[in-house]
């Protein structure tokens, strides 16, 4: 499922660039090794793009989001860590 998810994110990023003219800008270096990233998460774009840039990391989300039909199922299949 992660392969499909990353393909979807790549399509989303490509579409944002070539259809909407949005470019992703990275300031600084992305550290190697075990680190904790916290995205500002103003839209779903940042959350998905961060997953692509970090190479499919472990993702954490609140329990309320896991209750959304289909979304919660897909998140569990992806391996999202659900917290209260």
Phi and psi in degrees as GROMACS dihedral restraints (atoms count N, CA, C in turn):
[ dihedral_restraints ]
;  ai    aj    ak    al  type     phi  dphi    fc
    3     4     5     6     1   -63.2    20    10
    4     5     6     7     1   -34.2    20    10
    6     7     8     9     1   -62.1    20    10
    7     8     9    10     1   -44.4    20    10
    9    10    11    12     1   -65.8    20    10
   10    11    12    13     1   -40.8    20    10
   12    13    14    15     1   -62.6    20    10
   13    14    15    16     1   -44.4    20    10
   15    16    17    18     1   -67.9    20    10
   16    17    18    19     1   -33.2    20    10
   18    19    20    21     1   -65.7    20    10
   19    20    21    22     1   -40.3    20    10
   21    22    23    24     1   -62.4    20    10
   22    23    24    25     1   -44.2    20    10
   24    25    26    27     1   -65.3    20    10
   25    26    27    28     1   -40.0    20    10
   27    28    29    30     1   -62.1    20    10
   28    29    30    31     1   -40.9    20    10
   30    31    32    33     1   -64.5    20    10
   31    32    33    34     1   -41.7    20    10
   33    34    35    36     1   -61.7    20    10
   34    35    36    37     1   -44.5    20    10
   36    37    38    39     1   -65.0    20    10
   37    38    39    40     1   -43.2    20    10
   39    40    41    42     1   -61.0    20    10
   40    41    42    43     1   -45.0    20    10
   42    43    44    45     1   -63.1    20    10
   43    44    45    46     1   -42.2    20    10
   45    46    47    48     1   -61.3    20    10
   46    47    48    49     1   -39.5    20    10
   48    49    50    51     1   -71.0    20    10
   49    50    51    52     1   -52.1    20    10
   51    52    53    54     1   -90.4    20    10
   52    53    54    55     1   -21.4    20    10
   54    55    56    57     1   -97.7    20    10
   55    56    57    58     1   -43.6    20    10
   57    58    59    60     1  -100.0    20    10
   58    59    60    61     1   -13.2    20    10
   60    61    62    63     1    77.6    20    10
   61    62    63    64     1    20.2    20    10
   63    64    65    66     1   -89.7    20    10
   64    65    66    67     1   127.8    20    10
   66    67    68    69     1  -111.3    20    10
   67    68    69    70     1   138.8    20    10
   69    70    71    72     1   -85.5    20    10
   70    71    72    73     1   128.5    20    10
   72    73    74    75     1  -118.6    20    10
   73    74    75    76     1   125.7    20    10
   75    76    77    78     1  -107.0    20    10
   76    77    78    79     1   124.4    20    10
   78    79    80    81     1  -106.4    20    10
   79    80    81    82     1   121.6    20    10
   81    82    83    84     1    89.9    20    10
   82    83    84    85     1  -177.0    20    10
   84    85    86    87     1   -98.4    20    10
   85    86    87    88     1   147.8    20    10
   87    88    89    90     1   -87.4    20    10
   88    89    90    91     1   118.2    20    10
   90    91    92    93     1   -64.0    20    10
   91    92    93    94     1   152.0    20    10
   93    94    95    96     1   -95.3    20    10
   94    95    96    97     1   157.9    20    10
   96    97    98    99     1    88.7    20    10
   97    98    99   100     1  -174.4    20    10
   99   100   101   102     1   -73.4    20    10
  100   101   102   103     1   115.6    20    10
  102   103   104   105     1  -140.4    20    10
  103   104   105   106     1   163.9    20    10
  105   106   107   108     1  -110.9    20    10
  106   107   108   109     1   122.9    20    10
  108   109   110   111     1  -108.2    20    10
  109   110   111   112     1   135.3    20    10
  111   112   113   114     1  -123.3    20    10
  112   113   114   115     1   113.0    20    10
  114   115   116   117     1   -84.3    20    10
  115   116   117   118     1   149.8    20    10
  117   118   119   120     1   -66.6    20    10
  118   119   120   121     1   -30.6    20    10
  120   121   122   123     1    56.9    20    10
  121   122   123   124     1    57.0    20    10
  123   124   125   126     1   -80.5    20    10
  124   125   126   127     1   -18.7    20    10
  126   127   128   129     1  -153.9    20    10
  127   128   129   130     1   172.3    20    10
  129   130   131   132     1   -67.5    20    10
  130   131   132   133     1   -23.5    20    10
  132   133   134   135     1   -57.4    20    10
  133   134   135   136     1   -47.6    20    10
  135   136   137   138     1   -63.1    20    10
  136   137   138   139     1   -41.8    20    10
  138   139   140   141     1   -63.0    20    10
  139   140   141   142     1   -44.2    20    10
  141   142   143   144     1   -72.2    20    10
  142   143   144   145     1   -42.2    20    10
  144   145   146   147     1   -65.3    20    10
  145   146   147   148     1   -37.7    20    10
  147   148   149   150     1   -62.1    20    10
  148   149   150   151     1   -38.6    20    10
  150   151   152   153     1   -61.7    20    10
  151   152   153   154     1   -40.4    20    10
  153   154   155   156     1   -67.6    20    10
  154   155   156   157     1   -45.6    20    10
  156   157   158   159     1   -66.1    20    10
  157   158   159   160     1   -30.6    20    10
  159   160   161   162     1   -93.1    20    10
  160   161   162   163     1     2.3    20    10
  162   163   164   165     1    76.6    20    10
  163   164   165   166     1    46.5    20    10
  165   166   167   168     1    61.6    20    10
  166   167   168   169     1    62.6    20    10
  168   169   170   171     1   -77.2    20    10
  169   170   171   172     1   173.9    20    10
  171   172   173   174     1   -68.9    20    10
  172   173   174   175     1   135.8    20    10
  174   175   176   177     1  -119.5    20    10
  175   176   177   178     1   142.5    20    10
  177   178   179   180     1  -117.3    20    10
  178   179   180   181     1   139.3    20    10
  180   181   182   183     1  -144.4    20    10
  181   182   183   184     1   158.9    20    10
  183   184   185   186     1   -76.9    20    10
  184   185   186   187     1   151.7    20    10
  186   187   188   189     1   -56.9    20    10
  187   188   189   190     1   -35.3    20    10
  189   190   191   192     1   -58.4    20    10
  190   191   192   193     1   -36.8    20    10
  192   193   194   195     1   -69.4    20    10
  193   194   195   196     1   -29.3    20    10
  195   196   197   198     1   -70.6    20    10
  196   197   198   199     1   -16.1    20    10
  198   199   200   201     1   -85.2    20    10
  199   200   201   202     1    -7.7    20    10
  201   202   203   204     1   -71.3    20    10
  202   203   204   205     1   125.9    20    10
  204   205   206   207     1   -55.5    20    10
  205   206   207   208     1   140.3    20    10
  207   208   209   210     1    69.6    20    10
  208   209   210   211     1   -48.5    20    10
  210   211   212   213     1   -60.9    20    10
  211   212   213   214     1   -47.6    20    10
  213   214   215   216     1   -62.1    20    10
  214   215   216   217     1   -42.3    20    10
  216   217   218   219     1   -60.8    20    10
  217   218   219   220     1   -47.1    20    10
  219   220   221   222     1   -64.4    20    10
  220   221   222   223     1   -39.6    20    10
  222   223   224   225     1   -63.0    20    10
  223   224   225   226     1   -42.8    20    10
  225   226   227   228     1   -63.6    20    10
  226   227   228   229     1   -41.4    20    10
  228   229   230   231     1   -63.8    20    10
  229   230   231   232     1   -34.7    20    10
  231   232   233   234     1   -69.7    20    10
  232   233   234   235     1   -29.3    20    10
  234   235   236   237     1   107.6    20    10
  235   236   237   238     1    19.1    20    10
  237   238   239   240     1   -64.0    20    10
  238   239   240   241     1   140.8    20    10
  240   241   242   243     1   -89.0    20    10
  241   242   243   244     1   120.1    20    10
  243   244   245   246     1   -99.5    20    10
  244   245   246   247     1   130.3    20    10
  246   247   248   249     1  -127.1    20    10
  247   248   249   250     1   156.7    20    10
